[in-house]
Amino acid sequence: MLRFLARAFGLILLAAGFAALVVDGTRSIAASKLIVSRFGDMCIYLFPKLFPLLQPAVERNVHPLLWDPVLKGFFLVPGWIVLPAFGLLLLWMAKRRRVAIGYSSRP
């Protein structure tokens, strides 16, 4: 059941990444210049009340250096790169194990 949910969510993230790429492409064509939606902007749009609380929580509970160079740079990456990367990671984690052909499973 968990494998099914991980696969389904991975495919949804892949589709969302493709949709973000299409939206950025459409905006870029309409504006006649390159427009890229950052992952942080997507998070602010999806979680308007929860996302601003992330910085103080990370700096207070984990470490202040984790926020400034690491997470701040991560949220500047284009969303159409981050979403499919997480989707592929979930699909890779949920794949079935290969059956070892030619090996006995008896003790």
N, CA and C atoms as a LAMMPS dump frame, in Angstrom:
ITEM: TIMESTEP
0
ITEM: NUMBER OF ATOMS
321
ITEM: BOX BOUNDS ff ff ff
-5.0000000000000000e+02 5.0000000000000000e+02
-5.0000000000000000e+02 5.0000000000000000e+02
-5.0000000000000000e+02 5.0000000000000000e+02
ITEM: ATOMS id mol type element x y z
1 1 1 N 0.818 -1.185 0
2 1 2 C 0 0 0
3 1 3 C 0.87 1.261 0
4 2 1 N 1.925 1.228 0.817
5 2 2 C 2.814 2.382 0.878
6 2 3 C 3.577 2.555 -0.421
7 3 1 N 3.93 1.439 -1.043
8 3 2 C 4.616 1.512 -2.329
9 3 3 C 3.716 2.137 -3.389
10 4 1 N 2.437 1.781 -3.369
11 4 2 C 1.483 2.364 -4.314
12 4 3 C 1.357 3.87 -4.107
13 5 1 N 1.256 4.309 -2.849
14 5 2 C 1.136 5.739 -2.57
15 5 3 C 2.394 6.489 -2.986
16 6 1 N 3.565 5.899 -2.754
17 6 2 C 4.811 6.554 -3.155
18 6 3 C 4.893 6.666 -4.679
19 7 1 N 4.478 5.62 -5.388
20 7 2 C 4.477 5.679 -6.853
21 7 3 C 3.484 6.723 -7.364
22 8 1 N 2.302 6.746 -6.779
23 8 2 C 1.285 7.699 -7.224
24 8 3 C 1.744 9.13 -6.966
25 9 1 N 2.295 9.392 -5.798
26 9 2 C 2.766 10.738 -5.485
27 9 3 C 3.975 11.103 -6.351
28 10 1 N 4.83 10.134 -6.664
29 10 2 C 5.959 10.381 -7.555
30 10 3 C 5.506 10.756 -8.95
31 11 1 N 4.492 10.071 -9.451
32 11 2 C 3.967 10.407 -10.775
33 11 3 C 3.282 11.772 -10.778
34 12 1 N 2.609 12.099 -9.684
35 12 2 C 1.98 13.413 -9.576
36 12 3 C 3.044 14.507 -9.575
37 13 1 N 4.158 14.277 -8.877
38 13 2 C 5.23 15.265 -8.865
39 13 3 C 5.883 15.401 -10.237
40 14 1 N 6.022 14.291 -10.96
41 14 2 C 6.549 14.37 -12.323
42 14 3 C 5.627 15.192 -13.213
43 15 1 N 4.334 14.96 -13.097
44 15 2 C 3.372 15.722 -13.899
45 15 3 C 3.374 17.194 -13.506
46 16 1 N 3.51 17.48 -12.22
47 16 2 C 3.551 18.874 -11.769
48 16 3 C 4.808 19.574 -12.283
49 17 1 N 5.919 18.86 -12.319
50 17 2 C 7.142 19.438 -12.868
51 17 3 C 7.015 19.743 -14.343
52 18 1 N 6.38 18.841 -15.079
53 18 2 C 6.156 19.089 -16.509
54 18 3 C 5.214 20.268 -16.705
55 19 1 N 4.173 20.359 -15.88
56 19 2 C 3.244 21.483 -15.985
57 19 3 C 3.952 22.799 -15.656
58 20 1 N 4.837 22.779 -14.67
59 20 2 C 5.587 23.992 -14.336
60 20 3 C 6.502 24.395 -15.488
61 21 1 N 7.082 23.416 -16.167
62 21 2 C 7.93 23.71 -17.321
63 21 3 C 7.105 24.331 -18.453
64 22 1 N 5.917 23.806 -18.677
65 22 2 C 5.046 24.356 -19.726
66 22 3 C 4.606 25.778 -19.37
67 23 1 N 4.261 26.019 -18.117
68 23 2 C 3.846 27.357 -17.689
69 23 3 C 5.004 28.34 -17.844
70 24 1 N 6.207 27.943 -17.422
71 24 2 C 7.359 28.832 -17.585
72 24 3 C 7.659 29.085 -19.054
73 25 1 N 7.519 28.068 -19.883
74 25 2 C 7.737 28.251 -21.315
75 25 3 C 6.72 29.193 -21.932
76 26 1 N 5.475 29.044 -21.523
77 26 2 C 4.423 29.921 -22.04
78 26 3 C 4.647 31.367 -21.606
79 27 1 N 5.007 31.548 -20.343
80 27 2 C 5.287 32.904 -19.865
81 27 3 C 6.496 33.504 -20.579
82 28 1 N 7.504 32.686 -20.824
83 28 2 C 8.698 33.176 -21.495
84 28 3 C 8.402 33.585 -22.937
85 29 1 N 7.595 32.803 -23.618
86 29 2 C 7.228 33.147 -24.998
87 29 3 C 6.392 34.418 -25.03
88 30 1 N 5.458 34.55 -24.094
89 30 2 C 4.599 35.733 -24.07
90 30 3 C 5.381 36.996 -23.732
91 31 1 N 6.396 36.886 -22.877
92 31 2 C 7.158 38.065 -22.468
93 31 3 C 8.381 38.301 -23.348
94 32 1 N 8.686 37.396 -24.244
95 32 2 C 9.859 37.471 -25.121
96 32 3 C 11.167 37.539 -24.34
97 33 1 N 11.188 36.949 -23.158
98 33 2 C 12.409 36.805 -22.363
99 33 3 C 12.233 35.6 -21.447
100 34 1 N 13.328 35.128 -20.898
101 34 2 C 13.292 33.933 -20.056
102 34 3 C 12.7 34.267 -18.692
103 35 1 N 11.639 33.572 -18.338
104 35 2 C 11.003 33.723 -17.029
105 35 3 C 10.987 32.351 -16.366
106 36 1 N 11.541 32.283 -15.168
107 36 2 C 11.647 31.017 -14.449
108 36 3 C 10.97 31.17 -13.094
109 37 1 N 10.068 30.25 -12.767
110 37 2 C 9.414 30.242 -11.461
111 37 3 C 10.293 29.486 -10.477
112 38 1 N 10.644 30.142 -9.399
113 38 2 C 11.493 29.502 -8.397
114 38 3 C 10.659 28.579 -7.513
115 39 1 N 11.319 27.583 -6.932
116 39 2 C 10.642 26.63 -6.064
117 39 3 C 10.118 27.322 -4.806
118 40 1 N 10.837 28.305 -4.312
119 40 2 C 10.378 29.051 -3.139
120 40 3 C 9.095 29.816 -3.413
121 41 1 N 8.977 30.374 -4.624
122 41 2 C 7.74 31.075 -4.98
123 41 3 C 6.56 30.108 -5.042
124 42 1 N 6.817 28.904 -5.534
125 42 2 C 5.747 27.895 -5.564
126 42 3 C 5.318 27.513 -4.151
127 43 1 N 6.284 27.376 -3.251
128 43 2 C 5.958 27.029 -1.863
129 43 3 C 5.185 28.139 -1.173
130 44 1 N 5.566 29.394 -1.446
131 44 2 C 4.836 30.523 -0.865
132 44 3 C 3.401 30.552 -1.394
133 45 1 N 3.221 30.24 -2.672
134 45 2 C 1.879 30.233 -3.267
135 45 3 C 1.03 29.102 -2.698
136 46 1 N 1.637 27.919 -2.48
137 46 2 C 0.877 26.772 -1.984
138 46 3 C 0.627 26.816 -0.479
139 47 1 N 1.604 27.321 0.275
140 47 2 C 1.499 27.346 1.738
141 47 3 C 1.746 28.767 2.253
142 48 1 N 0.796 29.693 2.063
143 48 2 C 1.058 31.095 2.411
144 48 3 C 1.22 31.354 3.907
145 49 1 N 0.593 30.576 4.757
146 49 2 C 0.709 30.81 6.197
147 49 3 C 1.819 29.975 6.824
148 50 1 N 2.107 28.821 6.254
149 50 2 C 3.076 27.905 6.846
150 50 3 C 4.512 28.192 6.405
151 51 1 N 4.701 28.617 5.172
152 51 2 C 6.057 28.796 4.649
153 51 3 C 6.857 29.887 5.359
154 52 1 N 6.273 31.037 5.718
155 52 2 C 7.077 32.035 6.442
156 52 3 C 7.553 31.565 7.815
157 53 1 N 6.919 30.562 8.38
158 53 2 C 7.336 30.034 9.68
159 53 3 C 8.508 29.065 9.57
160 54 1 N 8.88 28.705 8.355
161 54 2 C 9.944 27.725 8.165
162 54 3 C 11.303 28.274 8.564
163 55 1 N 11.628 29.5 8.184
164 55 2 C 12.944 30.064 8.489
165 55 3 C 13.207 30.16 9.989
166 56 1 N 12.313 30.75 10.795
167 56 2 C 12.598 30.795 12.228
168 56 3 C 12.67 29.407 12.864
169 57 1 N 11.86 28.468 12.354
170 57 2 C 11.892 27.12 12.924
171 57 3 C 13.21 26.425 12.633
172 58 1 N 13.709 26.572 11.413
173 58 2 C 14.984 25.936 11.066
174 58 3 C 16.123 26.589 11.827
175 59 1 N 16.14 27.903 11.887
176 59 2 C 17.228 28.586 12.589
177 59 3 C 17.21 28.316 14.081
178 60 1 N 16.041 28.16 14.676
179 60 2 C 15.951 27.939 16.11
180 60 3 C 16.173 26.469 16.477
181 61 1 N 15.601 25.546 15.724
182 61 2 C 15.624 24.138 16.12
183 61 3 C 16.756 23.333 15.505
184 62 1 N 17.22 23.695 14.316
185 62 2 C 18.259 22.895 13.672
186 62 3 C 19.596 23.626 13.775
187 63 1 N 19.825 24.57 12.891
188 63 2 C 21.054 25.369 12.923
189 63 3 C 20.882 26.547 11.973
190 64 1 N 21.38 27.726 12.333
191 64 2 C 21.206 28.888 11.456
192 64 3 C 21.932 28.748 10.118
193 65 1 N 23.033 28.019 10.076
194 65 2 C 23.771 27.863 8.824
195 65 3 C 23.032 26.975 7.824
196 66 1 N 22.108 26.159 8.3
197 66 2 C 21.347 25.332 7.372
198 66 3 C 20.407 26.193 6.538
199 67 1 N 19.885 27.257 7.115
200 67 2 C 18.942 28.081 6.365
201 67 3 C 19.64 28.927 5.308
202 68 1 N 20.662 29.692 5.728
203 68 2 C 21.195 30.703 4.809
204 68 3 C 21.904 30.112 3.6
205 69 1 N 22.93 29.312 3.701
206 69 2 C 23.531 28.873 2.434
207 69 3 C 22.799 27.7 1.782
208 70 1 N 22.185 26.823 2.568
209 70 2 C 21.638 25.586 1.989
210 70 3 C 20.199 25.767 1.517
211 71 1 N 19.286 25.983 2.43
212 71 2 C 17.868 26.042 2.07
213 71 3 C 17.514 27.295 1.272
214 72 1 N 18.188 28.394 1.559
215 72 2 C 17.914 29.612 0.804
216 72 3 C 18.286 29.424 -0.667
217 73 1 N 19.403 28.766 -0.914
218 73 2 C 19.798 28.467 -2.288
219 73 3 C 18.905 27.416 -2.931
220 74 1 N 18.425 26.462 -2.128
221 74 2 C 17.545 25.421 -2.644
222 74 3 C 16.217 25.998 -3.123
223 75 1 N 15.712 26.998 -2.417
224 75 2 C 14.436 27.594 -2.801
225 75 3 C 14.566 28.53 -3.999
226 76 1 N 15.785 28.809 -4.442
227 76 2 C 15.993 29.629 -5.638
228 76 3 C 16.081 28.794 -6.917
229 77 1 N 16.146 27.479 -6.78
230 77 2 C 16.225 26.58 -7.933
231 77 3 C 14.87 26.579 -8.645
232 78 1 N 14.848 26.487 -9.981
233 78 2 C 13.562 26.453 -10.692
234 78 3 C 12.693 25.268 -10.237
235 79 1 N 11.416 25.522 -10.123
236 79 2 C 10.488 24.498 -9.65
237 79 3 C 10.371 23.314 -10.585
238 80 1 N 10.567 23.54 -11.904
239 80 2 C 10.452 22.438 -12.849
240 80 3 C 11.658 21.51 -12.787
241 81 1 N 12.652 21.826 -11.976
242 81 2 C 13.767 20.905 -11.728
243 81 3 C 13.541 20.152 -10.425
244 82 1 N 13.054 20.851 -9.403
245 82 2 C 12.909 20.254 -8.073
246 82 3 C 11.776 19.233 -8.033
247 83 1 N 10.626 19.569 -8.598
248 83 2 C 9.467 18.675 -8.525
249 83 3 C 9.722 17.323 -9.196
250 84 1 N 10.231 17.27 -10.437
251 84 2 C 10.507 15.957 -11.018
252 84 3 C 11.635 15.215 -10.305
253 85 1 N 12.581 15.945 -9.717
254 85 2 C 13.649 15.274 -8.982
255 85 3 C 13.077 14.527 -7.781
256 86 1 N 12.179 15.171 -7.038
257 86 2 C 11.526 14.48 -5.924
258 86 3 C 10.637 13.341 -6.422
259 87 1 N 9.971 13.542 -7.549
260 87 2 C 9.14 12.484 -8.115
261 87 3 C 9.96 11.273 -8.526
262 88 1 N 11.098 11.511 -9.177
263 88 2 C 11.963 10.389 -9.561
264 88 3 C 12.549 9.698 -8.342
265 89 1 N 12.855 10.459 -7.299
266 89 2 C 13.352 9.848 -6.066
267 89 3 C 12.293 8.936 -5.449
268 90 1 N 11.049 9.387 -5.421
269 90 2 C 9.977 8.541 -4.879
270 90 3 C 9.751 7.306 -5.744
271 91 1 N 9.799 7.457 -7.054
272 91 2 C 9.629 6.299 -7.926
273 91 3 C 10.776 5.316 -7.769
274 92 1 N 11.98 5.822 -7.588
275 92 2 C 13.127 4.947 -7.394
276 92 3 C 13.029 4.195 -6.064
277 93 1 N 12.558 4.879 -5.017
278 93 2 C 12.432 4.226 -3.711
279 93 3 C 11.306 3.203 -3.698
280 94 1 N 10.293 3.37 -4.538
281 94 2 C 9.135 2.482 -4.521
282 94 3 C 9.209 1.38 -5.564
283 95 1 N 10.327 1.255 -6.26
284 95 2 C 10.387 0.218 -7.288
285 95 3 C 10.474 -1.166 -6.645
286 96 1 N 10.038 -2.149 -7.408
287 96 2 C 10.06 -3.52 -6.91
288 96 3 C 11.482 -4.061 -6.965
289 97 1 N 11.765 -4.926 -6.033
290 97 2 C 13.078 -5.552 -6.012
291 97 3 C 13.16 -6.594 -7.111
292 98 1 N 14.349 -6.721 -7.661
293 98 2 C 14.549 -7.731 -8.692
294 98 3 C 14.573 -9.115 -8.053
295 99 1 N 13.997 -10.045 -8.745
296 99 2 C 14.004 -11.419 -8.29
297 99 3 C 15.338 -12.03 -8.711
298 100 1 N 16.013 -12.617 -7.761
299 100 2 C 17.303 -13.235 -8.064
300 100 3 C 17.046 -14.575 -8.729
301 101 1 N 17.258 -14.612 -10.04
302 101 2 C 17.025 -15.834 -10.787
303 101 3 C 18.264 -16.708 -10.692
304 102 1 N 18.047 -17.966 -10.403
305 102 2 C 19.163 -18.905 -10.33
306 102 3 C 19.7 -19.097 -8.93
307 103 1 N 19.135 -18.408 -7.944
308 103 2 C 19.581 -18.56 -6.555
309 103 3 C 18.446 -19.178 -5.745
310 104 1 N 18.787 -20.065 -4.902
311 104 2 C 17.788 -20.714 -4.068
312 104 3 C 17.433 -19.818 -2.895
313 105 1 N 16.164 -19.778 -2.565
314 105 2 C 15.735 -18.983 -1.433
315 105 3 C 15.641 -19.836 -0.164
316 106 1 N 15.993 -21.085 -0.266
317 106 2 C 15.948 -21.964 0.9
318 106 3 C 17.199 -21.763 1.753
319 107 1 N 17.047 -21.909 3.059
320 107 2 C 18.234 -21.761 3.925
321 107 3 C 19.199 -22.919 3.832
